[in-house]
Amino acid sequence: MATPVTPFAAAPATTFAKSNKLESALKAAINKRVVAAEPFAIAITIVDLGAVDLNGDTSAPSSLPFGGFRDDKEDYNASVGKIGVMYAAHAFLDMVKRFALVNPPTAKNDAQAQADLFSQLRSTMSKPIEDSVKRVLDGESRVERRRPTYESVLAVKKAGNGLDIRFSIPFARSLDSMIIQSSNEGTRDCVHALGWSYVNGALAGGGFFDDSKKGSEGFWVGGDFMNGKEWKPLRIATDNDGTSSVASTSLACARLLSMMVLGGTIGGDKFARDEFRRRLKAAVDGPDTPWLIRAGVQNAFAKSNVTHNKLGMGPLNAGGNCYSEATVYKGIGGSARSYAVA
């Protein structure tokens, strides 16, 4: 039996503290938009990232200030949920690399080394991963949908006395299409390869989901974005849409986005940080134009003020659509501050 490792990356050390200044500014802005016939109902969190270079090396600070409105409400979040899948994929890669370090290969060729590693992972790690999320155990009876399919995610080669472990080319392409083009098919492929338990176990392990906080659990991905035609959704109660398959609080979403672009997730993993940034940057120029730079939007932002983005639009159970966005805005000037907003 191989030596197990912890399945999921630990929560970032950064704490998030309510800022009276941000909270007051947000409430003042909301009050200017409120009309009696249409009360303001958007869940929003703004995190002040500071005057930080999001193109260079960064380390997440010990604390970040935020302001919010309905920031603790669990809401259906449409395609913004895809950033949770991207986070889980990189946490998975980190887990396998850690596993390979404590269980060094003995095979003499690439094919056997990969086969041996995947066999060890299945016998040692798959069951702990499967058992990690009670909501998945209760909601999905098929074992193969709860566990990762290692061959679908990874490509492994020998490298000296160790292993070179990377995302497989098809999986990496699916990650890119999921975020940059917001492809539902790419998202399906990522979710199916990782399995329900790893996706949601990674989010819980990273401190972005807490099933004990009913009504404000955090970031949940229980849909493969194929409208229930392939995998039956695992639903969660939401404030804006009854029971939905993908949801988050705006605070959990803004925290995840902040840690992604600052490099605070997965123990400060630089590869993960750079890949998060690359895809979220490319999404600004993707087919889904960020909401606040679209023509016709009152007080629209300049495109140069949007540095990273993932938006969503999806149907609500009661009719109509949910519009969502996780984005990083940068002010004007060399010392301008950046803000992560969900």
C-alpha positions in Angstrom: 0.0 0.0 0.0 1.3 3.4 -0.9 1.6 6.3 1.6 -1.4 8.6 1.4 -1.2 12.4 1.4 -3.8 15.0 2.3 -6.2 15.0 -0.7 -6.9 18.8 -0.8 -4.8 22.0 -0.5 -5.2 23.8 2.8 -7.1 27.1 3.1 -5.1 30.2 2.4 -3.6 32.0 5.5 -5.1 35.4 4.4 -8.0 36.6 6.4 -10.7 38.9 5.1 -12.0 41.8 7.3 -15.0 44.0 6.9 -14.0 47.5 6.0 -16.2 50.4 7.2 -14.9 52.6 4.4 -15.7 50.1 1.6 -19.0 49.2 3.2 -20.1 52.8 3.5 -19.0 53.6 -0.1 -20.9 50.5 -1.4 -24.1 51.4 0.5 -23.9 55.0 -0.8 -23.6 53.7 -4.3 -26.5 51.3 -3.9 -28.7 54.0 -2.4 -28.2 56.0 -5.6 -29.5 53.1 -7.7 -32.5 52.0 -5.5 -36.0 52.9 -6.7 -39.1 52.0 -4.8 -40.5 49.7 -7.5 -37.2 47.8 -7.9 -35.2 47.3 -4.7 -31.6 46.5 -5.1 -31.1 42.7 -4.8 -27.7 42.1 -6.2 -25.3 40.2 -4.0 -21.9 41.9 -4.2 -18.5 41.8 -2.5 -15.6 44.2 -3.2 -12.1 43.2 -2.0 -9.4 45.9 -1.9 -6.2 44.1 -3.3 -4.1 47.2 -2.9 -1.6 48.7 -5.3 -0.3 45.4 -6.5 1.4 44.2 -9.7 -0.8 41.4 -10.9 1.7 40.7 -13.7 4.6 39.9 -11.5 5.5 37.9 -8.5 3.2 38.5 -5.5 2.5 36.9 -2.2 -0.9 37.1 -0.6 -1.0 39.5 2.4 -2.0 38.5 5.9 -5.3 40.3 5.6 -7.5 42.0 3.0 -10.4 44.4 3.5 -13.8 44.0 1.9 -17.2 45.5 1.7 -20.4 43.6 0.8 -24.1 43.7 0.3 -26.0 40.4 0.6 -22.5 38.9 0.7 -23.5 36.0 2.8 -26.4 34.8 0.7 -26.0 31.5 -1.2 -27.0 32.4 -4.8 -27.1 30.6 -8.1 -24.1 32.0 -9.9 -24.3 30.5 -13.5 -20.9 30.2 -15.3 -19.0 32.0 -12.6 -19.0 28.6 -11.0 -16.4 27.5 -13.5 -13.6 29.2 -11.6 -14.3 26.7 -8.8 -13.6 23.9 -11.2 -10.4 25.5 -12.4 -9.3 25.9 -8.7 -10.1 22.2 -8.0 -8.1 21.0 -11.1 -4.9 22.8 -9.9 -5.4 21.5 -6.3 -5.7 18.0 -7.9 -2.4 18.4 -9.8 -0.8 19.5 -6.6 -2.1 16.5 -4.7 -0.7 14.0 -7.3 2.7 15.7 -7.3 2.8 15.5 -3.5 1.8 11.9 -3.6 4.5 11.1 -6.2 7.2 12.6 -3.9 6.4 10.3 -1.0 5.9 7.3 -3.3 8.8 7.5 -5.7 8.6 5.5 -8.9 10.3 2.2 -9.5 9.3 1.6 -13.1 12.0 2.0 -15.8 9.8 3.5 -18.6 7.2 6.3 -18.9 4.2 4.1 -19.6 4.8 1.8 -16.6 5.6 4.7 -14.3 2.3 6.4 -15.2 0.3 3.1 -14.9 1.9 2.4 -11.5 1.2 5.9 -10.2 -2.4 5.8 -11.3 -2.9 2.4 -9.8 -1.4 3.6 -6.4 -3.6 6.7 -6.5 -6.7 4.6 -7.1 -6.0 2.2 -4.3 -4.8 4.8 -1.8 -6.5 8.1 -2.5 -9.8 7.5 -4.4 -11.7 6.3 -1.3 -10.6 9.2 1.0 -11.5 11.6 -1.8 -14.9 10.0 -2.3 -15.7 10.0 1.4 -14.8 13.7 1.9 -18.1 15.3 0.9 -21.2 14.0 2.6 -23.5 16.0 0.3 -22.0 14.1 -2.7 -22.2 10.7 -1.0 -25.9 11.4 -0.2 -26.7 12.8 -3.7 -24.7 10.6 -6.1 -25.0 6.8 -6.0 -22.5 6.1 -8.8 -19.0 5.6 -7.5 -17.4 6.6 -10.9 -19.0 10.0 -10.6 -17.7 10.6 -7.1 -14.0 9.7 -7.9 -11.4 11.2 -10.2 -10.4 9.5 -13.4 -6.6 10.0 -13.3 -6.0 9.1 -16.9 -8.4 11.8 -18.1 -6.6 14.6 -16.1 -2.9 13.8 -16.2 0.1 12.9 -18.3 3.2 11.4 -16.5 6.8 10.8 -17.6 9.9 9.8 -15.7 12.3 12.6 -14.9 15.5 11.5 -13.2 14.6 9.7 -10.0 11.1 11.3 -10.0 8.2 12.1 -12.3 7.2 14.9 -14.5 3.4 15.3 -13.9 1.3 17.6 -15.9 -2.2 18.1 -17.2 -2.8 16.0 -20.2 -3.1 18.0 -23.4 -6.9 17.3 -23.8 -7.6 18.3 -20.2 -5.5 21.5 -20.4 -7.5 22.4 -23.5 -10.7 21.8 -21.7 -9.6 24.1 -18.9 -8.8 26.9 -21.3 -12.1 26.5 -23.2 -14.0 26.4 -19.9 -12.7 29.8 -18.8 -11.6 31.7 -21.9 -14.5 30.7 -24.2 -16.8 29.7 -21.3 -17.5 26.4 -23.1 -20.0 24.2 -21.3 -18.6 21.1 -23.1 -15.1 22.0 -21.8 -16.5 22.4 -18.3 -18.3 19.0 -18.6 -15.1 17.3 -19.5 -13.3 18.9 -16.5 -16.0 18.0 -14.0 -16.4 14.5 -15.3 -12.6 13.9 -15.1 -12.3 15.2 -11.6 -15.5 13.9 -10.2 -18.0 15.5 -7.8 -16.1 14.7 -4.6 -12.8 16.1 -5.7 -14.2 19.3 -7.1 -16.3 20.1 -3.9 -13.8 18.5 -1.5 -11.1 20.9 -2.9 -13.4 23.9 -2.4 -14.2 22.8 1.2 -10.6 22.0 2.0 -9.5 25.4 0.7 -12.0 27.1 3.0 -14.4 28.2 0.2 -17.3 26.0 1.2 -18.6 25.0 4.7 -21.7 22.8 4.7 -22.4 23.7 8.3 -23.3 27.2 7.4 -26.8 26.7 6.0 -27.8 29.4 3.6 -24.3 30.8 3.3 -22.2 27.6 2.6 -19.9 29.2 0.0 -18.7 27.9 -3.4 -20.6 24.7 -4.6 -20.3 23.0 -8.0 -22.9 20.3 -8.4 -23.6 20.7 -12.1 -21.7 19.7 -15.3 -23.2 22.6 -17.2 -25.1 20.2 -19.6 -28.5 21.0 -18.1 -28.9 17.6 -16.5 -28.7 15.7 -19.8 -25.5 13.8 -18.8 -24.9 13.9 -15.1 -27.8 14.5 -12.7 -27.2 17.7 -10.8 -26.4 17.8 -7.1 -28.4 20.8 -5.9 -28.1 23.2 -3.1 -30.6 25.7 -1.7 -30.1 29.2 -2.9 -31.6 32.6 -2.0 -32.2 33.7 -5.6 -33.2 30.4 -7.4 -34.7 27.7 -5.1 -32.4 24.7 -5.5 -29.6 25.1 -8.0 -26.6 23.0 -9.2 -23.9 25.8 -9.0 -23.9 28.5 -6.4 -21.8 30.6 -4.0 -21.9 33.5 -1.7 -20.4 36.7 -3.3 -17.9 36.7 -0.4 -16.7 33.2 -1.1 -16.4 34.0 -4.8 -14.5 37.2 -4.2 -12.2 35.5 -1.7 -11.4 32.7 -4.2 -10.8 35.2 -7.0 -8.5 37.3 -4.8 -6.4 34.4 -3.7 -6.2 33.1 -7.3 -4.7 36.3 -8.7 -2.5 37.0 -5.7 -1.1 33.5 -5.5 -2.6 32.7 -2.1 -4.1 29.3 -3.0 -2.5 25.8 -3.0 0.4 26.8 -0.7 1.4 29.7 -2.9 1.8 27.5 -6.0 3.2 29.8 -8.7 2.2 27.6 -11.6 -1.4 27.6 -10.4 -1.3 31.4 -9.9 0.1 32.1 -13.3 -2.4 29.8 -15.0 -5.3 31.3 -13.1 -4.1 34.8 -14.2 -3.5 33.7 -17.8 -7.0 32.3 -18.3 -8.8 35.0 -16.5 -6.9 37.7 -18.4 -7.7 35.9 -21.7 -11.4 35.8 -20.8 -11.5 39.6 -20.9 -10.8 39.4 -24.6 -13.0 36.2 -25.0 -16.4 36.0 -26.6 -18.1 36.9 -23.3 -17.4 40.6 -23.0 -17.3 41.7 -19.3 -20.6 43.3 -18.4 -19.3 46.6 -17.2 -17.4 47.4 -20.4 -20.2 46.7 -22.8 -21.6 49.4 -25.1 -24.8 50.9 -23.7 -24.0 50.3 -20.1 -24.4 53.5 -18.0 -21.0 54.7 -16.6 -19.3 51.8 -18.4 -15.7 51.1 -17.5 -12.8 51.3 -19.9 -11.5 47.9 -21.1 -8.1 48.9 -19.7 -9.6 48.9 -16.2 -10.6 45.2 -16.4 -7.6 42.9 -15.8 -9.2 39.5 -15.1 -12.8 38.3 -15.6 -15.2 35.4 -15.6 -18.8 36.2 -16.2 -22.0 34.1 -16.3 -25.5 34.1 -17.5 -27.9 31.3 -16.9 -31.6 30.5 -16.6 -33.4 30.9 -13.3 -35.9 28.2 -12.2 -38.6 30.9 -12.0 -37.9 32.3 -15.4 -35.5 35.0 -16.6 -31.8 34.9 -16.3 -29.2 35.3 -13.6 -26.3 37.6 -14.6 -23.1 37.1 -12.6 -19.5 38.2 -12.7 -16.2 37.7 -10.9 -13.7 40.3 -12.1 -10.7 42.3 -11.1 -10.7 46.1 -11.7 -7.7 48.4 -11.7 -7.9 52.1 -11.3 -6.0 54.7 -13.3 -2.3 55.5 -12.8 0.8 53.7 -11.9 0.0 53.4 -8.2 -3.7 52.6 -8.7 -5.4 50.0 -6.5 -7.0 46.8 -7.8 -10.3 45.4 -6.6 -11.6 41.8 -6.8 -15.4 42.0 -7.2 -18.0 39.2 -7.3 
